[in-house]
Amino acid sequence: MSASSQPNVVVLDYGSGNVHSAVKALEAAGANVELTGNRQKALDADGLLVPGVGAFSAVMDQLAASRGAEVIDRRLAGGRKVLGICVGMQVLFERGVERGVDTEGLGEWPGVVTELDAPVLPHIGWNTVDAPEDSVLFRGIRDERFYFVHSYAAQEWTLDVTPPFHEPALTWAEHGTRFLAAVENGPLSATQFHPEKSGEAGIRLLNNWVSSLKTD
């Protein structure tokens, strides 16, 4: 933890778009934020946010080229907190299948990201979520709505957790079919929606995550 009362959070700059809104939202949530691709700074920060915009395969290529995947893995191996957003959540799974392209993900969680079975795609706009009572991210905001922009998602959870490890907190949403809107699994958390585009509820969610960094 930094000497400052504000946790230091790095937004990983690996070539993905829409990073500046994430920086501003984290600052509003009470973090000292730096946008950088510097590996050491990303490793040393109290928290690491991994944004993601575009195709699953393109994000994986960018992470590989910048050695971002290695940074994420090393942080998690040391129990250091990471938050993935949108495609930054999707690539945490084993694979993504998008327009016939099957791409290997980071493999932090088992499962495949596939297209939603919905009458209208992409899923754009505000939607409710079904968060568990023990969720840290959704503390005080379980009844709020969040902003989604996606056509693909993880639609099942297959990770078996045995003691002494805690069961992950799984948050679901629905658009044509049920899908994972957020996962909280030890030091690794992720949201399919965009907290930085979700108004006050998104800021409060990010504040819940930033506040959790102080307990590390």
ZADRENPA-101470 format. One record per atom (N, C-alpha, C): residue in one letter; y, x, z. Coordinates in steps of 0.05 Angstrom, whole numbers, padded with zeros to 5 digits, always signed. Example, Ala and Ser with C-alpha at 12.3 -4.5 7.8 and 13.67 -1.06 7.14 Angstrom:
A-00114+00264+00156 A-00090+00246+00156 A-00066+00264+00156 S-00045+00257+00142 S-00021+00273+00143 S+00001+00258+00157 
% end
This chain:
M-00024+00017+00000 M+00000+00000+00000 M+00025+00018+00000 S+00044+00009-00015 S+00069+00024-00017 S+00085+00022+00009 A+00104+00041+00012 A+00121+00040+00036 A+00139+00016+00035 S+00145+00006+00011 S+00162-00017+00008 S+00148-00042+00018 S+00163-00061+00027 S+00151-00087+00036 S+00141-00102+00012 Q+00149-00095-00012 Q+00140-00108-00036 Q+00116-00092-00047 P+00094-00105-00052 P+00071-00091-00066 P+00079-00082-00093 N+00069-00059-00101 N+00073-00049-00128 N+00052-00060-00147 V+00061-00073-00168 V+00043-00084-00188 V+00049-00072-00215 V+00029-00063-00229 V+00031-00054-00256 V+00021-00075-00275 V+00038-00082-00295 V+00029-00099-00317 V+00020-00079-00338 L-00006-00081-00345 L-00018-00061-00363 L-00007-00065-00391 D+00006-00044-00401 D+00018-00045-00428 D-00001-00030-00447 Y-00018-00046-00460 Y-00038-00034-00478 Y-00035-00044-00507 G-00012-00058-00513 G-00007-00068-00540 G-00008-00098-00542 S-00016-00112-00521 S-00017-00141-00522 S+00012-00152-00520 G+00016-00176-00531 G+00042-00188-00531 G+00048-00203-00505 N+00072-00214-00504 N+00080-00232-00482 N+00079-00220-00455 V+00086-00194-00453 V+00084-00181-00427 V+00109-00183-00410 H+00132-00186-00423 H+00157-00186-00408 H+00160-00211-00391 S+00150-00234-00401 S+00151-00258-00384 S+00134-00255-00359 A+00112-00240-00362 A+00094-00235-00339 A+00108-00217-00319 V+00123-00197-00329 V+00138-00180-00310 V+00158-00196-00295 K+00173-00213-00308 K+00194-00229-00295 K+00182-00248-00274 A+00159-00260-00282 A+00146-00279-00263 A+00136-00265-00238 L+00125-00241-00242 L+00115-00226-00219 L+00138-00217-00201 E+00160-00210-00213 E+00184-00203-00197 E+00194-00227-00181 A+00194-00250-00193 A+00201-00275-00179 A+00182-00281-00157 A+00157-00272-00160 A+00136-00277-00140 A+00136-00257-00118 G+00155-00237-00119 G+00158-00219-00096 G+00145-00192-00100 A+00139-00184-00124 A+00127-00158-00129 A+00148-00138-00140 N+00143-00113-00135 N+00157-00091-00148 N+00141-00084-00173 V+00151-00090-00197 V+00135-00090-00221 V+00143-00068-00240 E+00122-00056-00253 E+00127-00036-00274 E+00109-00043-00297 L+00120-00044-00321 L+00105-00048-00346 L+00099-00020-00357 T+00073-00012-00357 T+00067+00015-00366 T+00038+00017-00375 G+00033+00035-00393 G+00006+00042-00401 G-00004+00067-00388 N+00012+00078-00370 N+00004+00103-00356 N-00020+00098-00338 R-00041+00112-00344 R-00067+00107-00330 R-00065+00112-00300 Q-00052+00133-00292 Q-00050+00140-00264 Q-00034+00119-00248 K-00012+00110-00260 K+00003+00090-00247 K-00012+00064-00244 A-00028+00057-00265 A-00044+00033-00265 A-00066+00035-00244 L-00077+00059-00240 L-00097+00063-00220 L-00086+00063-00191 D-00062+00073-00188 D-00051+00076-00161 D-00037+00051-00151 A-00029+00032-00169 A-00014+00008-00161 A-00030-00009-00141 D-00016-00024-00125 D-00029-00043-00106 D-00044-00064-00121 G-00033-00073-00144 G-00045-00093-00160 G-00041-00087-00190 L-00061-00095-00206 L-00059-00091-00235 L-00062-00118-00249 L-00042-00125-00266 L-00044-00150-00281 L-00050-00142-00310 V-00071-00155-00321 V-00080-00150-00349 V-00073-00175-00366 P-00052-00174-00382 P-00046-00197-00399 P-00064-00196-00423 G-00063-00218-00439 G-00079-00218-00463 G-00071-00241-00481 V-00063-00234-00506 V-00055-00254-00526 V-00068-00247-00552 G-00078-00267-00566 G-00090-00263-00593 G-00120-00265-00592 A-00133-00252-00611 A-00162-00253-00614 A-00176-00236-00593 F-00199-00245-00584 F-00216-00230-00566 F-00221-00202-00576 S-00229-00200-00602 S-00237-00174-00613 S-00213-00155-00614 A-00189-00166-00621 A-00165-00149-00622 A-00158-00138-00595 V-00159-00155-00574 V-00153-00146-00547 V-00173-00125-00538 M-00198-00128-00544 M-00218-00108-00537 M-00212-00081-00551 D-00205-00083-00577 D-00198-00058-00592 D-00174-00044-00579 Q-00154-00060-00571 Q-00130-00048-00558 Q-00137-00036-00531 L-00153-00049-00516 L-00161-00038-00490 L-00177-00013-00493 A-00195-00012-00513 A-00210+00012-00517 A-00193+00035-00526 A-00174+00030-00544 A-00156+00051-00555 A-00138+00063-00533 S-00131+00046-00514 S-00112+00055-00493 S-00127+00064-00468 R-00154+00063-00468 R-00171+00069-00445 R-00165+00050-00422 G-00154+00026-00429 G-00149+00006-00408 G-00174-00004-00395 A-00196-00006-00411 A-00221-00015-00400 A-00231+00003-00377 E-00227+00029-00381 E-00235+00048-00361 E-00218+00045-00335 V-00192+00039-00338 V-00175+00035-00315 V-00184+00011-00299 I-00190-00011-00313 I-00199-00035-00300 I-00225-00030-00285 D-00244-00017-00298 D-00269-00012-00285 D-00267+00006-00261 R-00250+00027-00263 R-00246+00045-00240 R-00233+00031-00216 R-00213+00014-00222 R-00200-00001-00200 R-00221-00018-00186 L-00236-00033-00201 L-00255-00052-00189 L-00277-00037-00173 A-00285-00014-00183 A-00305+00002-00169 A-00295+00011-00142 G-00268+00014-00140 G-00256+00021-00114 G-00246-00002-00098 G-00252-00027-00107 G-00243-00050-00093 G-00214-00056-00095 R-00201-00045-00116 R-00172-00050-00120 R-00168-00074-00138 K-00148-00091-00131 K-00146-00117-00143 K-00135-00117-00171 V-00147-00134-00188 V-00140-00138-00216 V-00138-00168-00221 L-00117-00175-00237 L-00114-00203-00245 L-00112-00204-00276 G-00130-00219-00288 G-00129-00222-00317 G-00118-00249-00325 I-00103-00250-00347 I-00090-00275-00356 I-00098-00281-00385 C-00106-00306-00390 C-00112-00316-00416 C-00134-00300-00429 V-00129-00286-00452 V-00150-00270-00463 V-00157-00246-00445 G-00138-00239-00427 G-00143-00220-00406 G-00164-00229-00387 M-00169-00255-00385 M-00192-00266-00370 M-00217-00266-00387 Q-00214-00275-00412 Q-00237-00278-00430 Q-00252-00251-00433 V-00238-00229-00436 V-00251-00204-00442 V-00266-00193-00418 L-00263-00205-00394 L-00278-00197-00371 L-00307-00205-00372 F-00313-00224-00390 F-00341-00233-00394 F-00356-00214-00413 E-00382-00219-00415 E-00399-00200-00431 E-00393-00201-00460 R-00387-00224-00471 R-00383-00227-00500 R-00364-00249-00506 G-00352-00247-00530 G-00335-00268-00540 G-00343-00273-00569 V-00346-00299-00576 V-00353-00306-00604 V-00330-00323-00615 E-00317-00311-00634 E-00292-00323-00645 E-00293-00322-00676 R-00293-00346-00688 R-00294-00348-00718 R-00317-00331-00729 G-00339-00333-00716 G-00363-00320-00726 G-00365-00290-00718 V-00345-00280-00705 V-00345-00252-00697 V-00354-00250-00668 D-00376-00236-00664 D-00388-00232-00637 D-00379-00205-00627 T-00363-00205-00606 T-00351-00180-00595 T-00360-00175-00567 E-00367-00150-00561 E-00375-00143-00534 E-00350-00142-00516 G-00351-00155-00493 G-00329-00155-00474 G-00332-00132-00453 L-00317-00135-00432 L-00318-00114-00411 L-00343-00117-00393 G-00355-00140-00393 G-00380-00144-00378 G-00377-00144-00348 E-00353-00150-00338 E-00351-00152-00309 E-00365-00177-00298 W-00366-00198-00315 W-00381-00222-00309 W-00400-00229-00331 P-00423-00240-00325 P-00441-00249-00347 P-00430-00274-00360 G-00438-00278-00385 G-00430-00302-00399 G-00415-00296-00425 V-00413-00317-00441 V-00401-00315-00468 V-00377-00334-00470 V-00356-00324-00482 V-00332-00341-00487 V-00335-00353-00515 T-00334-00379-00516 T-00338-00393-00542 T-00316-00415-00546 E-00316-00425-00570 E-00296-00446-00576 E-00300-00471-00561 L-00279-00484-00551 L-00281-00509-00538 L-00290-00531-00557 D-00306-00549-00548 D-00315-00572-00563 D-00295-00595-00557 A-00273-00595-00572 A-00251-00614-00567 A-00241-00625-00593 P-00231-00650-00593 P-00220-00662-00618 P-00195-00648-00628 V-00180-00636-00611 V-00155-00622-00619 V-00155-00594-00608 L-00152-00575-00626 L-00150-00547-00618 L-00127-00534-00634 P-00113-00515-00622 P-00116-00505-00595 P-00108-00524-00573 H-00118-00518-00549 H-00110-00533-00525 H-00083-00522-00517 I-00062-00537-00522 I-00035-00528-00516 I-00022-00549-00498 G-00011-00539-00475 G+00004-00557-00458 G-00006-00556-00429 W+00005-00575-00414 W+00000-00576-00385 W-00026-00591-00379 N-00041-00581-00360 N-00066-00593-00352 N-00071-00589-00322 T-00085-00608-00311 T-00093-00605-00283 T-00117-00587-00281 V-00122-00577-00257 V-00146-00561-00251 V-00160-00571-00227 D-00185-00564-00224 D-00202-00571-00201 D-00208-00546-00186 A-00191-00540-00167 A-00194-00515-00151 A-00208-00520-00125 P-00225-00502-00116 P-00239-00505-00090 P-00220-00502-00067 E-00227-00513-00044 E-00210-00513-00021 E-00206-00485-00010 D-00225-00467-00015 D-00222-00440-00004 D-00208-00420-00023 S-00197-00431-00045 S-00183-00414-00064 S-00158-00401-00051 V-00154-00376-00056 V-00130-00362-00048 V-00108-00366-00069 L-00115-00364-00094 L-00095-00367-00115 L-00081-00394-00114 F-00097-00415-00109 F-00086-00442-00110 F-00078-00454-00083 R-00075-00436-00064 R-00067-00445-00037 R-00040-00460-00039 G-00040-00485-00031 G-00016-00501-00031 G-00008-00513-00058 I-00024-00507-00079 I-00017-00517-00106 I-00041-00528-00120 R-00061-00538-00105 R-00086-00548-00118 R-00081-00573-00135 D-00059-00587-00130 D-00053-00612-00144 D-00033-00608-00167 E-00025-00583-00171 E-00005-00578-00192 E-00018-00576-00220 R-00001-00576-00240 R-00010-00573-00268 R-00001-00545-00278 F-00017-00534-00297 F-00012-00508-00307 F-00012-00508-00338 Y+00000-00488-00350 Y+00005-00488-00379 Y-00016-00471-00393 F-00031-00484-00412 F-00052-00471-00427 F-00045-00468-00456 V-00054-00446-00468 V-00052-00442-00497 V-00077-00427-00506 H-00097-00441-00515 H-00123-00428-00522 H-00141-00447-00537 S-00160-00435-00551 S-00181-00451-00564 S-00209-00443-00554 Y-00210-00421-00539 Y-00235-00410-00530 Y-00235-00406-00499 A-00258-00408-00487 A-00260-00404-00458 A-00289-00400-00450 A-00293-00390-00426 A-00319-00390-00414 A-00325-00418-00403 Q-00348-00428-00411 Q-00354-00456-00404 Q-00378-00459-00385 E-00387-00437-00375 E-00408-00438-00354 E-00406-00412-00337 W-00417-00413-00313 W-00416-00391-00295 W-00445-00384-00287 T-00454-00360-00292 T-00482-00354-00288 T-00487-00330-00269 L-00465-00320-00256 L-00468-00297-00238 L-00481-00306-00212 D-00503-00294-00205 D-00516-00299-00180 D-00506-00280-00159 V-00496-00291-00137 V-00485-00274-00115 V-00502-00277-00090 T-00510-00255-00079 T-00527-00255-00055 T-00512-00242-00032 P-00518-00250-00008 P-00505-00238+00016 P-00510-00208+00016 P-00491-00191+00025 P-00467-00200+00040 P-00443-00207+00023 F-00446-00208-00003 F-00424-00214-00021 F-00418-00244-00020 H-00392-00250-00022 H-00383-00278-00020 H-00385-00292-00047 E-00391-00318-00046 E-00391-00334-00071 E-00363-00334-00082 P-00360-00331-00109 P-00334-00332-00121 P-00322-00360-00119 A-00296-00361-00120 A-00282-00387-00121 A-00277-00394-00150 L-00289-00415-00160 L-00288-00423-00188 L-00270-00447-00191 T-00250-00446-00209 T-00232-00468-00214 T-00237-00477-00243 W-00241-00504-00246 W-00248-00515-00272 W-00225-00532-00283 A-00225-00535-00309 A-00207-00554-00323 A-00223-00567-00345 E-00210-00587-00358 E-00225-00601-00379 E-00206-00606-00403 H-00216-00599-00427 H-00204-00606-00452 H-00226-00610-00472 G-00234-00635-00476 G-00258-00640-00492 G-00283-00634-00477 T-00284-00611-00465 T-00307-00603-00449 T-00297-00588-00424 R-00314-00583-00405 R-00306-00570-00380 R-00307-00540-00385 F-00287-00526-00374 F-00285-00497-00377 F-00273-00484-00352 L-00277-00458-00350 L-00267-00444-00327 L-00237-00439-00330 A-00221-00449-00312 A-00192-00445-00313 A-00184-00421-00296 A-00201-00413-00277 A-00195-00390-00260 A-00220-00381-00245 V-00221-00356-00240 V-00243-00344-00224 V-00231-00325-00203 E-00241-00327-00179 E-00233-00307-00158 E-00259-00295-00147 N-00264-00270-00153 N-00289-00257-00147 N-00284-00230-00135 G-00281-00229-00109 G-00275-00203-00096 G-00248-00193-00105 P-00246-00168-00113 P-00220-00157-00122 P-00211-00167-00149 L-00230-00180-00164 L-00224-00189-00191 L-00218-00218-00193 S-00194-00225-00202 S-00186-00253-00206 S-00176-00256-00235 A-00176-00281-00245 A-00167-00286-00272 A-00160-00315-00275 T-00141-00321-00293 T-00134-00348-00301 T-00135-00351-00331 Q-00146-00374-00340 Q-00145-00379-00369 Q-00117-00389-00377 F-00104-00403-00360 F-00076-00412-00366 F-00057-00389-00361 H-00031-00395-00368 H-00010-00375-00365 H+00007-00381-00341 P+00003-00367-00318 P+00021-00372-00295 P+00050-00368-00301 E+00056-00348-00318 E+00083-00341-00324 E+00097-00362-00341 K+00082-00381-00352 K+00093-00403-00367 K+00090-00430-00353 S+00081-00429-00328 S+00074-00453-00313 S+00095-00460-00292 G+00120-00452-00296 G+00142-00460-00278 G+00138-00452-00249 E+00147-00469-00231 E+00146-00462-00203 E+00117-00459-00193 A+00099-00476-00203 A+00071-00474-00195 A+00059-00447-00202 G+00066-00436-00225 G+00056-00410-00234 G+00067-00388-00217 I+00093-00390-00209 I+00105-00370-00192 I+00091-00370-00164 R+00086-00394-00154 R+00072-00396-00128 R+00044-00384-00129 L+00030-00389-00152 L+00004-00377-00155 L+00005-00347-00155 L+00024-00336-00170 L+00028-00307-00171 L+00036-00296-00143 N+00052-00312-00129 N+00060-00303-00102 N+00035-00303-00083 N+00017-00322-00087 N-00008-00322-00071 N-00024-00296-00076 W-00025-00288-00102 W-00039-00264-00109 W-00025-00239-00098 V+00001-00238-00102 V+00017-00215-00093 V+00015-00213-00062 S+00016-00235-00048 S+00014-00235-00019 S-00014-00224-00010 S-00035-00229-00026 S-00061-00220-00019 S-00063-00190-00021 L-00046-00177-00037 L-00046-00148-00040 L-00038-00135-00014 K-00022-00148+00002 K-00013-00137+00027 K-00035-00134+00048 T-00057-00148+00044 T-00079-00147+00063 T-00099-00125+00056 D-00095-00112+00033 D-00114-00091+00025 D-00113-00067+00043 
% end
